[in-house]
Amino acid sequence: MIARDGELPKGLSRTEWKDATNGLILTAALVVLVTLFFDLSGIAMMGSAAFLLVYAAVNAGHLRVLDQTGASAIIVWLSLVTCLVMFAILGVYTYQQQPAAIAALVIIAAASFAAEALYRRWTGRVIKDIA
């Protein structure tokens, strides 16, 4: 759906095999690769870290629209700080237990940002400011 809306290359929305799109096939292949190289606890730690960062980003975005939502700034700040502190604690624990998972998380995050930057440069796409 994201590819059909123009936020990702259109080729990812093309159906290749039965009802599977290229994006679904690519995602499944990446999941298989990750499961081959990491045990379940490492994968769970990477997923938890990603969710904590997403929640922190949502809270940071919420700070920009506090006047529209009427939320308590203190609660939103506490939520943001809590997410970041938990991310740091999870990072230390993961480094002690699964150092390869930390390396993979950093590499995957860097690759995601690089891919987004290259895609924006290639297509001229800009992120819309909806605030």
C-alpha positions as CSV (number, residue, x, y, z in Angstrom):
1,M,0.0,0.0,0.0
2,I,2.9,2.3,0.8
3,A,4.4,1.7,-2.6
4,R,1.0,2.2,-4.3
5,D,0.8,5.6,-2.6
6,G,4.1,6.6,-4.0
7,E,6.1,6.5,-0.8
8,L,8.2,3.5,-2.0
9,P,9.2,2.4,-5.5
10,K,6.2,1.3,-7.5
11,G,8.0,-2.0,-8.3
12,L,7.4,-3.1,-4.7
13,S,3.6,-3.1,-5.3
14,R,3.8,-5.3,-8.4
15,T,2.4,-8.8,-8.0
16,E,4.9,-11.5,-9.0
17,W,3.7,-14.8,-7.5
18,K,0.1,-15.6,-6.8
19,D,-1.0,-12.5,-4.7
20,A,2.4,-11.8,-3.3
21,T,3.9,-8.4,-4.1
22,N,7.6,-7.7,-4.6
23,G,7.6,-5.9,-1.3
24,L,6.1,-8.9,0.5
25,I,8.6,-11.2,-1.1
26,L,11.5,-8.9,-0.2
27,T,10.4,-8.6,3.4
28,A,10.0,-12.4,3.7
29,A,13.5,-12.9,2.3
30,L,14.9,-10.4,4.8
31,V,13.1,-12.1,7.7
32,V,14.5,-15.5,6.6
33,L,18.0,-14.1,6.5
34,V,17.7,-12.5,10.0
35,T,16.3,-15.8,11.4
36,L,19.2,-17.7,10.0
37,F,21.8,-15.5,11.6
38,F,20.3,-14.8,15.0
39,D,18.6,-16.8,17.7
40,L,15.1,-15.8,18.8
41,S,16.2,-13.8,21.8
42,G,18.5,-11.6,19.6
43,I,15.6,-11.1,17.2
44,A,13.3,-10.2,20.0
45,M,15.8,-7.7,21.4
46,M,16.2,-6.0,18.0
47,G,12.4,-5.8,17.7
48,S,12.0,-4.4,21.1
49,A,14.7,-1.8,20.4
50,A,13.0,-0.8,17.2
51,F,9.6,-0.4,18.9
52,L,11.1,1.7,21.7
53,L,12.7,4.0,19.1
54,V,9.4,4.3,17.2
55,Y,7.5,5.1,20.4
56,A,10.2,7.7,21.3
57,A,9.8,9.3,17.8
58,V,6.0,9.3,18.2
59,N,6.3,11.1,21.5
60,A,8.8,13.6,20.1
61,G,6.3,14.3,17.3
62,H,3.6,14.7,19.8
63,L,5.6,17.4,21.5
64,R,5.2,19.4,18.3
65,V,1.4,19.3,18.4
66,L,0.7,19.5,22.1
67,D,-1.5,22.6,21.6
68,Q,-3.7,20.7,19.2
69,T,-4.1,17.5,21.3
70,G,-4.4,19.2,24.7
71,A,-2.1,16.5,26.2
72,S,0.0,17.1,29.3
73,A,3.5,18.1,28.3
74,I,4.9,16.5,31.4
75,I,3.3,13.2,30.6
76,V,4.6,13.3,27.0
77,W,8.1,14.3,28.1
78,L,8.1,11.5,30.7
79,S,7.0,9.0,28.1
80,L,9.7,10.2,25.7
81,V,12.4,10.0,28.3
82,T,11.2,6.6,29.5
83,C,11.4,5.2,26.0
84,L,14.9,6.5,25.6
85,V,16.1,5.3,29.0
86,M,14.6,1.8,28.3
87,F,16.3,1.8,24.9
88,A,19.6,2.5,26.6
89,I,19.1,-0.2,29.2
90,L,18.1,-2.7,26.5
91,G,21.1,-1.7,24.5
92,V,23.5,-2.4,27.4
93,Y,21.8,-5.7,28.2
94,T,21.8,-6.7,24.6
95,Y,25.5,-5.7,24.2
96,Q,26.2,-8.0,27.2
97,Q,24.1,-10.9,26.0
98,Q,24.0,-10.6,22.2
99,P,26.6,-8.2,20.8
100,A,26.0,-9.4,17.3
101,A,22.4,-8.2,17.6
102,I,23.6,-4.7,18.5
103,A,25.8,-4.7,15.4
104,A,22.9,-5.9,13.3
105,L,20.6,-3.3,14.7
106,V,23.1,-0.5,14.0
107,I,23.7,-1.8,10.4
108,I,20.0,-2.2,9.7
109,A,19.2,1.3,11.0
110,A,22.1,2.9,9.0
111,A,21.0,1.0,5.9
112,S,17.4,2.2,6.3
113,F,18.5,5.8,6.6
114,A,20.9,5.5,3.7
115,A,18.2,3.8,1.5
116,E,15.7,6.6,2.4
117,A,18.2,9.3,1.6
118,L,19.1,7.7,-1.7
119,Y,15.5,7.2,-2.6
120,R,14.7,10.8,-1.8
121,R,17.6,12.0,-3.9
122,W,16.7,9.7,-6.8
123,T,13.0,10.6,-6.9
124,G,13.1,14.2,-5.6
125,R,10.6,13.2,-2.9
126,V,10.3,15.4,0.1
127,I,8.7,14.6,3.5
128,K,5.5,16.5,3.9
129,D,5.3,18.7,6.9
130,I,1.7,18.1,8.2
131,A,2.1,20.1,11.4
